[in-house]
């Protein structure tokens, strides 16, 4: 039933970390590494693509491909996790990230950038499905928002550091550093990451669809799609926008780092709010705020400093993402969680792929005003979808 956490009215236990210190550290490190690669994109990939002769469409495809891999692999990876364990996905993910980073270093042409980006997408999908499922397995329903906020905070820290790292040296230097960090995280996961699933669980199509049809899963997917569409467009094209304002690669990296600051300092607060006032209510607030911000972005950018604009960009992610992930996992059987997380990956992948692709087609025709009108419409569509799902679930109850 899609209600504002009626099942969590009792006080949440004060469990600071999912599963204890060692698993939390490894999970946080894994999500930090994934976000580091995600954040490095803004000051690197658009310019790598341009060096290889690509235009706006080539940039949009290269950025979105990272998430599009999830459309192909989320369910197969979920089945793999049920057969061989969630831990195996995290190991595959970190190994893929290492290989992909080395690929970016040596890629001689645009086609090789596409191959490296595809492998990076495999790594991201495996990490998201594996690490988030393990974190949810190690958390109670009552403290799901608080526990997952720790993992989300680690991801956000990586998102802050990633753009700054992406602005260092030549456009390929950051990927050499990232390969070393991914390899180190792989070693840590091999040593200390626990297995939380039941290995050998049989996967059925009916079981997958039963999870995908749950109202909370559908609501979480709507919110996640909207957020990833928004971030996919901004990550692909906002660097070009500020570059035209004479901001260099290092400056672009620092601005995107600032965008991640709200999710470092405030995730615990938002997680507590999700546990107490309801995941859906908090997501609705985030979508309303996101629509207003996108509608006024080009008006505000001439009156507010760029660092403040990017800080406001990041607060949208904070208000939507944490409650969306918590909503996805509350009250769900442990063996079904891997497919709920897979649905989350599908929603994220779809938005992050479709957003840059449409943006790449729209930007040459309508410029940045058209881009932000599109983002406003997408935020409002996400809001309408979430409210409709909530009303439908309440009517059915």
matplotlib code that plots the C-alpha trace (Angstrom):
import matplotlib.pyplot as plt

x = [0.0, 1.4, 0.9, 3.2, 4.9, 2.0, 4.0, 6.8, 4.9, 6.9, 10.3, 13.1, 15.9, 19.2, 21.2, 24.0, 25.3, 23.8, 25.3, 28.1, 31.3, 33.2, 30.3, 29.3, 32.8, 33.1, 29.6, 30.3, 33.7, 32.1, 29.4, 32.0, 34.1, 31.0, 30.1, 33.6, 33.5, 30.0, 31.1, 34.3, 32.2, 31.3, 34.9, 36.1, 33.8, 32.2, 35.7, 37.0, 34.2, 34.9, 38.5, 37.4, 35.3, 31.9, 29.2, 26.2, 24.6, 27.8, 28.2, 24.7, 25.0, 28.3, 27.1, 23.8, 25.3, 26.6, 23.0, 21.6, 23.6, 21.4, 18.4, 20.0, 21.5, 19.6, 17.4, 20.1, 22.4, 19.6, 19.2, 23.0, 22.8, 20.2, 22.3, 25.8, 25.1, 24.9, 28.6, 29.6, 27.8, 29.9, 33.1, 32.1, 31.2, 34.5, 36.5, 34.6, 35.2, 38.9, 39.0, 36.9, 39.1, 42.2, 40.2, 39.5, 43.2, 44.3, 41.2, 42.5, 39.1, 35.4, 34.5, 36.8, 35.4, 32.0, 33.4, 35.0, 31.8, 29.8, 32.1, 31.8, 28.0, 28.3, 30.3, 27.8, 24.8, 26.4, 27.4, 24.0, 22.1, 24.6, 25.6, 22.1, 20.6, 23.2, 22.7, 18.9, 19.4, 21.5, 18.9, 15.6, 12.4, 12.0, 15.4, 15.7, 15.9, 18.5, 20.6, 20.5, 21.3, 24.8, 25.3, 23.8, 26.1, 29.1, 27.9, 27.4, 30.9, 32.2, 30.0, 31.7, 35.2, 34.7, 34.3, 37.3, 39.3, 38.1, 39.6, 43.1, 45.9, 45.0, 41.6, 42.8, 44.8, 41.8, 41.0, 44.5, 43.9, 40.4, 41.7, 44.0, 41.2, 38.8, 41.4, 42.0, 38.2, 38.0, 40.6, 38.7, 35.5, 37.2, 38.4, 35.5, 32.2, 29.7, 27.1, 23.6, 21.5, 20.4, 22.6, 20.8, 17.4, 15.4, 14.4, 11.0, 9.4, 6.2, 8.3, 10.1, 6.8, 5.2, 7.9, 7.8, 4.0, 4.2, 2.9, 5.9, 8.2, 6.3, 6.4, 10.1, 10.7, 8.8, 10.8, 14.1, 13.4, 12.6, 15.7, 18.1, 16.6, 17.4, 20.9, 21.7, 20.8, 22.7, 25.8, 26.0, 25.3, 25.7, 29.5, 29.1, 26.9, 29.3, 32.3, 30.7, 30.9, 34.7, 34.8, 37.6, 37.6, 38.9, 36.2, 33.5, 34.7, 34.6, 31.1, 29.8, 31.6, 29.6, 26.4, 27.2, 27.7, 24.0, 24.0, 27.1, 26.0, 22.2, 21.5, 21.0, 18.5, 16.6, 16.7, 15.2, 12.5, 11.7, 11.4, 9.1, 7.0, 6.9, 8.9, 6.2, 5.6, 9.3, 9.6, 6.6, 8.3, 11.5, 9.6, 7.8, 11.0, 12.8, 10.1, 10.3, 14.1, 14.3, 11.7, 13.6, 17.2, 18.1, 16.6, 18.4, 21.8, 22.3, 21.5, 23.1, 26.7, 27.4, 28.5, 25.1, 23.3, 25.1, 24.4, 20.7, 21.1, 22.3, 19.5, 17.0, 18.8, 18.9, 15.1, 14.2, 16.8, 17.0, 13.2, 12.9, 15.4, 13.9, 10.4, 11.6, 12.9, 10.5, 8.5, 10.0, 11.0, 14.8, 14.9, 12.8, 15.0, 17.5, 14.7, 13.3, 16.8, 16.9, 13.7, 15.5, 18.4, 16.0, 14.3, 17.7, 19.2, 16.2, 16.1, 19.9, 20.0, 16.8, 17.6, 20.9, 19.7, 16.7, 18.8, 21.4, 18.6, 16.9, 19.9, 20.8, 17.2, 16.0, 19.2, 19.3, 15.9, 14.3, 16.5, 15.2, 11.6, 11.9, 13.3, 10.5, 7.9, 9.6, 9.6, 5.9, 5.2, 7.0, 5.0, 1.7, 2.6, 3.6, 0.4, -1.7, 0.0, -0.6, -4.3, -4.7, -3.2, -5.3, -8.5, -7.6, -7.1]
y = [0.0, 3.4, 5.4, 7.7, 5.0, 4.0, 0.9, 3.0, 5.1, 3.6, 5.1, 3.8, 2.0, 3.9, 1.6, 3.8, 1.4, -1.5, -4.7, -3.2, -1.2, -3.5, -4.1, -0.5, 0.7, -1.6, -0.7, 3.0, 2.6, 0.8, 3.4, 6.1, 4.6, 4.2, 7.9, 9.0, 7.6, 9.1, 12.5, 12.5, 12.5, 16.2, 17.6, 14.7, 12.8, 15.7, 17.0, 13.5, 13.1, 16.5, 15.6, 12.5, 14.6, 14.1, 16.7, 17.2, 13.9, 11.9, 13.5, 12.7, 9.1, 8.6, 10.0, 8.1, 4.8, 4.4, 4.0, 2.3, -0.8, -1.2, -1.6, -4.8, -6.2, -5.3, -8.4, -10.8, -9.5, -9.9, -13.6, -14.0, -12.6, -15.1, -17.9, -16.9, -14.2, -10.4, -10.2, -11.4, -8.5, -6.0, -7.8, -7.8, -4.2, -3.0, -5.2, -3.7, -0.1, -0.8, -2.2, 0.6, 3.3, 1.8, 1.7, 5.5, 6.1, 4.2, 4.7, 6.0, 7.0, 7.6, 4.0, 2.9, 5.5, 3.8, 0.4, 1.7, 3.5, 0.3, -1.7, 1.2, 0.8, -2.9, -2.0, 0.6, -1.6, -4.5, -2.2, -0.6, -3.8, -5.7, -3.0, -1.4, -4.9, -5.9, -2.6, -3.1, -6.7, -5.4, -2.7, -3.0, -1.6, 0.9, 2.5, 1.9, 5.6, 6.3, 3.3, 3.9, 7.5, 6.5, 4.7, 7.6, 10.0, 8.0, 8.0, 11.8, 12.3, 10.4, 12.7, 15.7, 14.4, 13.0, 16.3, 17.8, 14.7, 15.0, 18.4, 17.3, 17.1, 16.1, 14.9, 11.2, 11.7, 11.2, 7.8, 6.5, 7.5, 6.1, 2.7, 2.4, 3.4, 0.9, -1.9, -1.0, -1.1, -4.5, -5.9, -4.4, -6.1, -9.4, -9.3, -7.8, -7.8, -10.3, -12.3, -11.6, -13.5, -17.2, -18.6, -20.8, -19.2, -19.9, -16.9, -16.9, -14.4, -14.4, -13.5, -10.7, -9.2, -9.5, -7.3, -4.8, -4.4, -3.4, 0.2, 1.4, -0.1, 1.7, 5.0, 4.7, 4.0, 7.1, 9.3, 7.7, 8.0, 11.7, 12.4, 10.5, 12.2, 15.5, 14.6, 12.9, 16.1, 18.3, 16.1, 16.0, 19.6, 21.9, 21.7, 23.2, 25.9, 27.1, 26.6, 29.3, 31.5, 31.1, 28.4, 25.9, 22.2, 22.5, 25.1, 22.9, 20.0, 22.2, 23.4, 19.8, 19.0, 21.8, 20.2, 17.1, 19.0, 18.9, 15.1, 14.9, 17.1, 16.5, 12.8, 11.7, 14.5, 13.5, 9.8, 10.6, 12.7, 9.8, 7.4, 9.8, 11.8, 9.4, 8.6, 9.7, 13.1, 13.9, 12.9, 15.1, 18.1, 17.3, 17.1, 20.4, 22.1, 20.5, 21.8, 25.3, 25.4, 24.1, 26.6, 29.5, 28.3, 30.6, 33.6, 32.9, 32.2, 35.8, 37.0, 34.3, 33.1, 29.9, 28.1, 28.7, 27.6, 24.3, 23.9, 24.3, 21.7, 19.2, 19.7, 18.2, 14.9, 14.8, 15.3, 12.7, 9.9, 8.9, 8.5, 6.8, 4.1, 3.7, 3.3, 0.6, -1.7, -1.3, -4.4, -6.4, -10.1, -10.4, -12.7, -10.2, -7.2, -7.8, -7.4, -4.4, -2.9, -4.1, -2.1, 0.9, 0.3, 0.1, 3.4, 5.1, 3.7, 4.7, 8.2, 8.7, 7.3, 9.0, 12.4, 13.0, 11.5, 13.8, 16.7, 16.1, 16.3, 19.3, 21.5, 22.4, 23.2, 25.1, 26.0, 25.9, 27.5, 24.5, 22.2, 23.6, 23.7, 20.0, 19.4, 21.3, 19.3, 16.0, 17.0, 17.9, 14.6, 12.7, 14.5, 13.8, 10.1, 9.8, 11.4, 9.2, 6.1, 7.1, 7.9, 4.6, 2.6, 4.4, 3.8, 0.1, -0.2]
z = [0.0, -1.0, 2.1, 4.0, 6.1, 8.3, 9.2, 10.8, 13.3, 16.2, 17.0, 14.8, 16.6, 16.8, 14.6, 13.1, 10.5, 8.5, 9.7, 11.8, 11.1, 8.7, 6.2, 6.3, 5.6, 2.6, 1.3, 1.8, 0.0, -2.9, -3.4, -3.0, -5.8, -8.1, -7.5, -8.0, -11.6, -12.1, -10.9, -13.0, -16.2, -16.2, -16.6, -18.8, -21.1, -23.0, -23.8, -24.6, -27.0, -28.6, -29.0, -30.8, -33.2, -31.5, -31.4, -29.0, -30.1, -29.6, -26.1, -25.2, -26.3, -24.5, -21.2, -21.4, -22.4, -18.8, -17.6, -20.7, -19.8, -16.8, -19.1, -20.5, -17.3, -14.2, -14.2, -15.4, -12.7, -10.1, -11.2, -10.9, -7.4, -6.4, -7.8, -6.7, -4.1, -3.8, -3.0, -6.4, -8.1, -6.1, -7.0, -10.7, -10.5, -9.0, -11.4, -14.4, -13.1, -13.0, -16.5, -17.9, -16.4, -18.1, -21.3, -21.1, -20.6, -23.8, -26.0, -29.4, -30.9, -30.2, -30.7, -28.0, -25.7, -26.3, -25.4, -22.2, -21.3, -21.8, -19.5, -16.9, -17.2, -16.4, -13.3, -12.2, -12.6, -10.7, -7.8, -7.5, -7.5, -5.3, -2.8, -2.2, -1.8, 0.8, 2.6, 2.7, 3.9, 6.8, 7.8, 9.6, 8.1, 10.9, 10.3, 6.6, 5.7, 8.4, 7.5, 3.7, 4.2, 5.3, 2.1, 0.1, 2.0, 0.9, -2.7, -2.4, -1.1, -4.2, -6.3, -4.7, -5.0, -8.5, -10.4, -8.6, -9.5, -13.1, -13.4, -12.6, -15.2, -18.7, -19.6, -19.2, -16.0, -13.7, -15.2, -14.2, -10.6, -10.7, -11.9, -8.9, -6.5, -8.0, -7.7, -4.0, -3.3, -5.0, -2.6, 0.4, -0.8, -1.3, 2.3, 4.3, 2.4, 3.8, 1.8, 2.9, 0.4, 0.1, -2.6, -5.1, -5.0, -8.1, -10.2, -11.9, -14.2, -12.1, -9.0, -10.8, -12.1, -8.6, -7.2, -10.2, -9.7, -6.0, -5.7, -3.6, -6.2, -9.0, -7.1, -6.3, -10.0, -11.1, -8.7, -9.7, -13.4, -13.0, -11.0, -13.3, -16.4, -14.7, -13.7, -17.0, -18.9, -16.6, -16.5, -20.3, -21.1, -18.1, -18.4, -21.9, -20.6, -17.9, -20.2, -22.4, -19.3, -19.4, -16.6, -17.3, -16.6, -13.0, -12.3, -13.8, -11.6, -8.5, -9.3, -9.7, -6.4, -4.8, -6.2, -4.1, -0.8, 0.3, 0.1, 2.3, 5.1, 5.1, 4.2, 7.9, 8.4, 5.2, 6.2, 9.5, 7.9, 5.5, 8.5, 10.4, 7.9, 5.0, 1.9, -0.5, 1.1, 1.0, -2.7, -3.6, -1.9, -3.9, -7.2, -6.6, -5.7, -8.7, -11.2, -9.7, -9.9, -13.5, -14.6, -13.1, -13.7, -16.6, -14.8, -11.5, -13.1, -14.0, -10.5, -8.2, -8.1, -10.0, -6.8, -5.2, -8.3, -8.3, -4.6, -5.3, -8.2, -5.6, -3.1, -5.6, -5.5, -1.7, -1.3, -3.9, -3.9, -0.2, 0.3, -3.1, -2.1, 1.4, -0.1, -2.4, 0.3, 3.3, 4.1, 1.3, 1.6, 1.5, -1.5, -3.5, -2.7, -5.4, -8.0, -6.3, -6.5, -10.2, -10.9, -9.3, -11.7, -14.6, -13.7, -13.2, -16.4, -18.5, -17.2, -17.5, -21.0, -22.4, -20.8, -22.5, -25.8, -26.0, -24.7, -27.5, -30.1, -28.5, -27.7, -31.3, -32.0, -28.9, -27.0, -23.2, -22.7, -24.5, -22.3, -19.0, -20.2, -20.9, -17.4, -15.9, -17.8, -16.7, -13.1, -13.2, -15.0, -12.3, -9.7, -11.4, -11.7, -8.1, -6.9, -9.2, -7.9, -4.3, -5.0, -6.8, -3.9, -1.3, -3.4, -3.7, 0.1]

ax = plt.figure().add_subplot(projection="3d")
ax.plot(x, y, z, "-o")
ax.set_aspect("equal")
plt.show()
